[in-house]
């Protein structure tokens, strides 16, 4: 069971002891991501994340930050998403205090030297180019832009070459100062350390973190009309496609019904899509589906890479497999398998303390509440075949379908007519 303490400055600390391990994982979450950004500074959250690894007064070079952790066998990294940013570290338990020191130093004392900003700017521009050159990445960017048209949710988390090239040091610091606040952060710790010891260490290094009223909010997503098909022609061997529907927020109790549908549809080699699209018809090497849940919206997305000449056939087969959920209840056997897969993968992840820390911190920062593994297992066990059919009928509406394709496909290819459930 986890324990929680809130410091006087509003910083939340959640821990779970795992004395059977030899290590400790620490995740510091900031409740800010790309959807909080104005168009002019798109990518600023990700830019800041990069710069926190660039150097502090105490450790003025990236090498000194990484050596402090890697020198004891640890791992240090970070990541930016649509609604949160995380900095995480895993170290042998004996070096727990060092890890807290390093993360706190980065968080509070990053220098934002002009020369470092310019170097990191170029690195991020290369990252943007790399993602653009990867058709699997690019098609996911396109489907996000279609699903959440006109919203920051539809932008690449890293921003664009134009915005990243123009962000100033003053804008970086202003954004950080109004986003990185103890009342808008969570420290999640899991591993071979007690709660009291963890609280003492975090208090020592982050108790001085000054707070003020948090006013950095995002606008709720508003549906806007846009073309249902996006095609980006590329001279490559495959057509990479994403078929998508709007989904459910993390606060919707029916999200677990959608998660179970998603497992049956396209998760793993025993899923319907893998068996039909790959095994039976040989249309794709990679075929998968995934559900995303945000604060006020969500998505269900199918991704595949197919022979360009078989693109239309693949789309039809995928949609046929999706439509089956609206007409026929899943069998008891298939539902039982999906339940066990969902529970099994969750339980296996929880054997690794970094996943436990992430599990605690992500829920606390995004939802202000933490479901235990037992809570979620009970919810999964309660999902019925009728629940899955109802959510399929609710979400699988032809007019809501979106399609993105990257590959040797003409922009005037008549794919719109395929976007309907039979």
C-alpha positions as CSV (number, residue, x, y, z in Angstrom):
1,X,0.0,0.0,0.0
2,X,1.2,3.5,-0.8
3,X,1.6,6.3,1.7
4,X,1.2,10.0,1.1
5,X,2.5,13.2,2.7
6,X,1.9,16.8,1.7
7,X,4.7,19.3,2.6
8,X,3.9,22.8,3.8
9,X,4.7,24.2,0.3
10,X,2.0,21.9,-1.3
11,X,4.4,19.3,-2.7
12,X,2.8,15.9,-2.6
13,X,5.0,12.9,-1.8
14,X,3.7,9.4,-2.5
15,X,5.7,6.3,-1.7
16,X,5.4,2.5,-1.8
17,X,8.0,0.4,0.0
18,X,9.4,-2.6,-1.9
19,X,12.0,-4.0,0.5
20,X,12.5,-7.1,-1.6
21,X,14.3,-4.9,-4.2
22,X,17.8,-3.5,-4.1
23,X,17.0,-0.2,-5.7
24,X,14.8,2.9,-5.5
25,X,13.0,4.7,-8.3
26,X,12.1,8.4,-8.0
27,X,9.7,10.2,-10.4
28,X,9.0,13.9,-10.2
29,X,5.9,14.9,-12.1
30,X,5.0,18.4,-13.1
31,X,1.4,18.9,-14.1
32,X,2.2,20.6,-17.4
33,X,2.6,19.4,-21.0
34,X,2.1,20.5,-24.6
35,X,-1.7,21.1,-24.3
36,X,-1.0,24.0,-21.9
37,X,1.0,25.9,-24.5
38,X,-0.1,28.8,-26.7
39,X,0.5,28.3,-30.4
40,X,3.4,30.9,-30.4
41,X,5.5,28.8,-28.0
42,X,4.4,25.3,-29.0
43,X,7.1,22.9,-27.8
44,X,8.2,25.0,-24.8
45,X,7.4,22.2,-22.2
46,X,9.6,19.8,-24.1
47,X,12.3,22.4,-24.5
48,X,12.4,23.0,-20.8
49,X,12.6,19.3,-20.1
50,X,15.7,19.1,-22.2
51,X,17.3,22.1,-20.6
52,X,17.0,20.8,-17.1
53,X,19.6,18.2,-18.0
54,X,22.0,20.9,-19.4
55,X,23.5,22.0,-16.1
56,X,23.1,23.7,-12.7
57,X,25.3,25.9,-10.6
58,X,26.4,22.9,-8.6
59,X,26.8,20.7,-11.7
60,X,27.4,23.1,-14.6
61,X,27.7,20.4,-17.3
62,X,25.4,17.7,-18.5
63,X,28.2,15.2,-17.9
64,X,28.4,16.1,-14.2
65,X,24.6,15.5,-13.8
66,X,24.7,12.2,-15.6
67,X,27.9,11.0,-13.9
68,X,26.4,11.6,-10.5
69,X,23.8,8.9,-11.3
70,X,25.5,6.7,-13.8
71,X,28.6,6.6,-11.6
72,X,26.7,4.6,-9.1
73,X,25.0,2.4,-11.7
74,X,21.8,4.4,-11.9
75,X,19.7,5.6,-14.8
76,X,18.4,9.2,-15.3
77,X,15.9,10.4,-17.9
78,X,12.8,12.5,-18.5
79,X,9.8,12.8,-20.8
80,X,7.2,15.3,-21.9
81,X,3.6,14.4,-22.9
82,X,0.4,16.2,-23.6
83,X,-0.6,16.8,-19.9
84,X,2.5,16.1,-17.8
85,X,6.3,16.2,-17.7
86,X,8.3,13.7,-15.7
87,X,11.9,13.4,-14.5
88,X,12.9,10.0,-13.2
89,X,15.9,8.2,-11.7
90,X,16.6,4.7,-10.6
91,X,19.5,4.0,-8.3
92,X,20.8,1.4,-5.8
93,X,19.0,2.0,-2.5
94,X,22.2,3.1,-0.8
95,X,22.4,6.1,-3.2
96,X,18.8,7.2,-2.8
97,X,19.7,10.6,-1.2
98,X,22.1,11.4,-4.1
99,X,19.3,10.8,-6.6
100,X,17.0,13.1,-4.7
101,X,19.8,15.7,-4.6
102,X,20.4,15.5,-8.4
103,X,16.7,15.7,-9.4
104,X,16.0,18.6,-7.0
105,X,19.1,20.4,-8.2
106,X,17.9,20.1,-11.8
107,X,14.4,21.2,-11.0
108,X,15.3,24.2,-8.9
109,X,18.7,25.4,-10.2
110,X,18.9,24.7,-13.9
111,X,20.9,27.6,-15.4
112,X,19.3,28.1,-18.8
113,X,22.6,29.5,-20.2
114,X,22.1,31.1,-23.6
115,X,24.7,28.9,-25.2
116,X,23.0,25.8,-23.8
117,X,19.7,27.0,-25.0
118,X,21.0,27.3,-28.6
119,X,22.7,23.9,-28.5
120,X,19.6,22.2,-27.2
121,X,17.5,24.1,-29.8
122,X,19.5,22.5,-32.5
123,X,19.1,19.1,-30.9
124,X,15.4,19.4,-30.7
125,X,15.2,20.5,-34.3
126,X,17.0,17.3,-35.2
127,X,14.6,15.4,-33.1
128,X,11.6,16.9,-34.9
129,X,13.2,16.1,-38.3
130,X,13.9,12.5,-37.1
131,X,10.3,12.0,-36.1
132,X,9.1,13.5,-39.4
133,X,11.3,11.1,-41.3
134,X,9.8,8.1,-39.5
135,X,6.5,7.3,-41.2
136,X,5.2,5.4,-38.2
137,X,5.8,8.4,-36.0
138,X,4.5,10.8,-38.7
139,X,1.2,9.1,-39.3
140,X,0.5,9.3,-35.5
141,X,1.2,13.0,-35.6
142,X,-1.3,13.4,-38.5
143,X,-4.0,11.4,-36.8
144,X,-3.6,13.5,-33.6
145,X,-4.0,16.6,-35.8
146,X,-7.2,15.3,-37.3
147,X,-8.7,13.9,-34.0
148,X,-8.0,17.1,-32.1
149,X,-8.1,19.6,-34.9
150,X,-7.6,23.2,-33.8
151,X,-6.5,22.2,-30.3
152,X,-3.0,22.0,-28.8
153,X,-3.7,18.3,-28.4
154,X,-3.3,18.0,-32.1
155,X,0.2,19.3,-32.2
156,X,3.5,17.4,-31.9
157,X,4.6,17.5,-28.3
158,X,8.0,18.7,-29.5
159,X,6.5,21.7,-31.3
160,X,7.4,22.7,-34.9
161,X,10.6,23.8,-36.5
162,X,9.1,27.3,-36.7
163,X,8.1,27.6,-33.0
164,X,11.2,25.9,-31.5
165,X,13.4,28.2,-33.6
166,X,11.7,31.3,-32.2
167,X,11.3,30.5,-28.5
168,X,13.3,32.9,-26.4
169,X,15.1,32.5,-23.1
170,X,12.6,34.8,-21.4
171,X,9.7,32.8,-22.7
172,X,11.3,29.6,-21.4
173,X,11.8,31.0,-17.9
174,X,8.4,32.6,-17.8
175,X,6.7,29.3,-18.7
176,X,8.8,27.4,-16.2
177,X,8.1,29.9,-13.4
178,X,4.3,29.6,-13.9
179,X,4.3,25.9,-14.3
180,X,6.9,24.4,-12.1
181,X,5.4,24.9,-8.7
182,X,5.3,22.5,-5.7
183,X,1.5,22.7,-5.7
184,X,1.6,21.5,-9.3
185,X,4.0,18.7,-8.7
186,X,4.2,15.2,-7.3
187,X,7.2,13.2,-6.1
188,X,6.6,9.4,-6.4
189,X,9.0,7.0,-4.9
190,X,9.0,3.2,-4.9
191,X,11.6,0.7,-3.8
192,X,13.8,-0.2,-0.8
193,X,13.2,2.9,1.2
194,X,10.8,3.8,4.0
195,X,8.2,6.5,3.7
196,X,9.6,8.6,6.6
197,X,13.1,8.4,5.2
198,X,11.8,9.4,1.7
199,X,9.9,12.4,3.2
200,X,12.9,13.6,5.1
201,X,15.1,13.5,2.0
202,X,12.5,15.2,-0.2
203,X,11.9,17.8,2.5
204,X,15.6,18.6,2.8
205,X,16.1,19.2,-0.9
206,X,12.6,20.4,-2.1
207,X,11.1,21.8,1.1
208,X,12.5,25.2,0.2
209,X,10.7,25.2,-3.2
210,X,8.7,28.4,-3.1
211,X,5.0,28.3,-3.9
212,X,2.5,30.8,-5.2
213,X,-0.9,30.6,-6.7
214,X,-1.0,28.2,-9.6
215,X,-2.7,29.8,-12.6
216,X,-1.5,27.8,-15.6
217,X,-4.5,26.0,-17.0
218,X,-5.5,24.5,-20.3
219,X,-8.6,25.1,-22.4
220,X,-11.1,22.2,-22.6
221,X,-11.2,20.4,-25.9
222,X,-13.9,21.6,-28.3
223,X,-14.8,19.5,-31.3
224,X,-14.1,21.2,-34.6
225,X,-14.9,20.0,-38.1
226,X,-12.0,19.0,-40.4
227,X,-11.4,16.6,-43.3
228,X,-11.8,13.0,-42.3
229,X,-8.8,11.9,-44.3
230,X,-5.2,13.1,-44.3
231,X,-2.7,11.8,-46.8
232,X,1.0,12.6,-46.9
233,X,2.6,11.1,-50.0
234,X,6.0,9.6,-49.5
235,X,8.3,7.5,-51.8
236,X,8.5,4.6,-49.4
237,X,7.7,0.9,-49.5
238,X,4.7,0.8,-47.2
239,X,1.6,2.8,-46.6
240,X,1.4,3.6,-42.9
241,X,-2.2,4.1,-41.7
242,X,-4.0,5.2,-38.5
243,X,-7.7,4.7,-38.2
244,X,-9.1,6.6,-35.2
245,X,-12.2,7.4,-33.2
246,X,-12.7,9.9,-30.4
247,X,-12.6,8.0,-27.1
248,X,-13.2,8.6,-23.4
249,X,-11.5,10.7,-20.7
250,X,-9.6,9.1,-17.8
251,X,-12.5,10.2,-15.5
252,X,-15.1,8.3,-17.4
253,X,-16.0,5.0,-15.6
254,X,-16.6,3.4,-19.0
255,X,-12.9,3.9,-20.0
256,X,-12.3,0.4,-18.7
257,X,-14.9,-1.0,-21.0
258,X,-13.1,0.6,-23.9
259,X,-9.8,-0.7,-22.6
260,X,-11.1,-4.2,-22.7
261,X,-12.5,-3.7,-26.2
262,X,-9.1,-2.4,-27.3
263,X,-7.3,-5.5,-25.9
264,X,-9.6,-7.8,-27.8
265,X,-9.4,-5.7,-30.9
266,X,-5.7,-5.2,-31.4
267,X,-3.4,-5.9,-28.4
268,X,-0.9,-8.7,-28.9
269,X,-0.7,-11.7,-31.3
270,X,-4.0,-13.2,-30.1
271,X,-6.0,-10.1,-30.9
272,X,-8.7,-10.1,-33.6
273,X,-6.8,-7.7,-35.8
274,X,-3.6,-9.6,-35.7
275,X,-5.3,-12.9,-36.5
276,X,-7.5,-11.5,-39.3
277,X,-5.2,-8.8,-40.9
278,X,-1.8,-10.5,-40.5
279,X,-2.3,-14.3,-39.9
280,X,-5.3,-15.0,-42.2
281,X,-4.9,-12.3,-44.9
282,X,-1.2,-11.4,-44.8
283,X,-1.9,-7.8,-45.2
284,X,0.5,-6.4,-42.7
285,X,3.5,-7.2,-40.6
286,X,2.6,-4.7,-37.8
287,X,-1.0,-4.2,-36.8
288,X,-2.0,-2.9,-33.4
289,X,-4.6,-0.7,-31.5
290,X,-4.4,1.5,-28.5
291,X,-6.6,3.6,-26.4
292,X,-5.6,7.0,-24.9
293,X,-7.4,8.7,-22.0
294,X,-6.9,12.4,-21.4
295,X,-8.5,14.8,-18.9
296,X,-11.5,15.6,-21.1
297,X,-11.2,13.5,-24.2
298,X,-9.6,10.4,-25.5
299,X,-9.1,8.2,-28.5
300,X,-9.1,4.7,-30.0
301,X,-6.5,4.2,-32.7
302,X,-5.6,1.3,-35.0
303,X,-2.1,1.5,-36.6
304,X,-0.8,-0.7,-39.5
305,X,1.8,-0.7,-42.2
306,X,0.6,-2.3,-45.4
307,X,1.4,-2.9,-49.1
308,X,0.2,0.3,-50.8
309,X,-1.9,-1.6,-53.3
310,X,-3.7,-3.3,-50.5
311,X,-4.5,-0.2,-48.5
312,X,-8.2,-0.1,-49.3
313,X,-8.6,-3.8,-48.5
314,X,-6.8,-3.4,-45.2
315,X,-9.0,-0.4,-44.2
316,X,-12.2,-2.4,-45.0
317,X,-11.0,-5.4,-43.0
318,X,-10.1,-3.3,-40.0
319,X,-13.4,-1.5,-40.0
320,X,-15.3,-4.9,-40.4
321,X,-13.5,-6.2,-37.3
322,X,-14.3,-3.1,-35.4
323,X,-18.0,-3.2,-36.4
324,X,-18.4,-6.8,-35.1
325,X,-18.3,-5.4,-31.6
326,X,-21.5,-3.4,-32.3
327,X,-23.4,-6.5,-33.5
328,X,-22.2,-9.4,-31.5
329,X,-21.2,-9.8,-27.9
330,X,-17.7,-11.1,-27.2
331,X,-17.7,-14.7,-26.1
332,X,-17.1,-15.7,-22.5
333,X,-13.8,-17.3,-23.5
334,X,-12.6,-14.2,-25.3
335,X,-13.6,-11.9,-22.5
336,X,-11.9,-14.1,-19.9
337,X,-8.7,-14.1,-21.9
338,X,-8.8,-10.3,-22.2
339,X,-9.4,-9.9,-18.5
340,X,-6.4,-12.1,-17.7
341,X,-4.2,-10.3,-20.1
342,X,-5.1,-6.9,-18.7
343,X,-4.6,-8.1,-15.1
344,X,-1.5,-10.1,-15.9
345,X,0.3,-7.3,-17.7
346,X,-0.5,-4.9,-14.9
347,X,0.8,-7.2,-12.2
348,X,4.0,-7.9,-14.1
349,X,4.6,-4.2,-14.5
350,X,4.2,-3.8,-10.8
351,X,7.2,-6.0,-10.1
352,X,9.5,-3.2,-11.3
353,X,9.7,-0.3,-8.9
354,X,10.0,2.4,-11.6
355,X,6.6,1.3,-12.9
356,X,5.2,1.4,-9.4
357,X,6.5,5.0,-8.9
358,X,5.0,6.0,-12.3
359,X,1.7,4.3,-11.4
360,X,1.4,6.3,-8.2
361,X,2.7,9.6,-9.5
362,X,0.8,9.7,-12.8
363,X,-2.6,9.1,-11.1
364,X,-1.9,11.6,-8.3
365,X,-0.8,14.4,-10.7
366,X,-3.5,13.8,-13.3
367,X,-6.5,12.6,-11.2
368,X,-5.8,13.7,-7.6
369,X,-6.6,10.1,-6.5
370,X,-4.8,6.8,-6.7
371,X,-6.4,3.5,-7.5
372,X,-4.6,0.5,-6.1
373,X,-3.8,-2.5,-8.3
374,X,-6.5,-4.4,-6.4
375,X,-9.0,-1.6,-7.2
376,X,-8.2,-1.9,-10.9
377,X,-8.3,-5.7,-10.9
378,X,-11.8,-5.5,-9.4
379,X,-12.9,-3.1,-12.1
380,X,-11.5,-5.3,-14.8
381,X,-13.3,-8.3,-13.4
382,X,-16.5,-6.4,-13.4
383,X,-16.5,-5.6,-17.1
384,X,-19.1,-7.6,-19.0
385,X,-19.7,-8.5,-22.6
386,X,-22.7,-6.2,-22.6
387,X,-20.5,-3.3,-21.4
388,X,-18.2,-3.8,-24.3
389,X,-21.0,-3.9,-26.8
390,X,-22.6,-0.8,-25.4
391,X,-19.3,1.2,-25.6
392,X,-18.8,0.0,-29.1
393,X,-22.2,1.2,-30.2
394,X,-21.6,4.5,-28.5
395,X,-18.2,5.2,-30.1
396,X,-18.2,3.4,-33.4
397,X,-20.1,6.0,-35.4
398,X,-19.0,6.3,-39.1
399,X,-19.2,10.1,-39.1
400,X,-16.6,10.2,-36.3
401,X,-14.0,8.1,-38.1
402,X,-10.6,9.7,-39.0
403,X,-7.9,8.3,-41.3
404,X,-4.3,9.3,-41.8
405,X,-1.9,7.7,-44.3
406,X,1.8,8.3,-45.0
407,X,3.2,6.5,-48.0
408,X,3.0,6.2,-51.8
409,X,-0.6,7.2,-52.0
410,X,-2.1,10.0,-54.0
411,X,-3.8,12.8,-52.1
412,X,-6.9,12.4,-54.3
413,X,-7.2,8.7,-53.5
414,X,-11.0,8.1,-52.8
415,X,-10.5,6.8,-49.3
416,X,-13.3,8.9,-47.7
417,X,-15.9,6.5,-49.1
418,X,-14.4,3.6,-47.1
419,X,-14.9,5.3,-43.7
420,X,-18.1,3.6,-42.6
421,X,-19.0,0.7,-40.4
422,X,-20.9,-2.0,-42.2
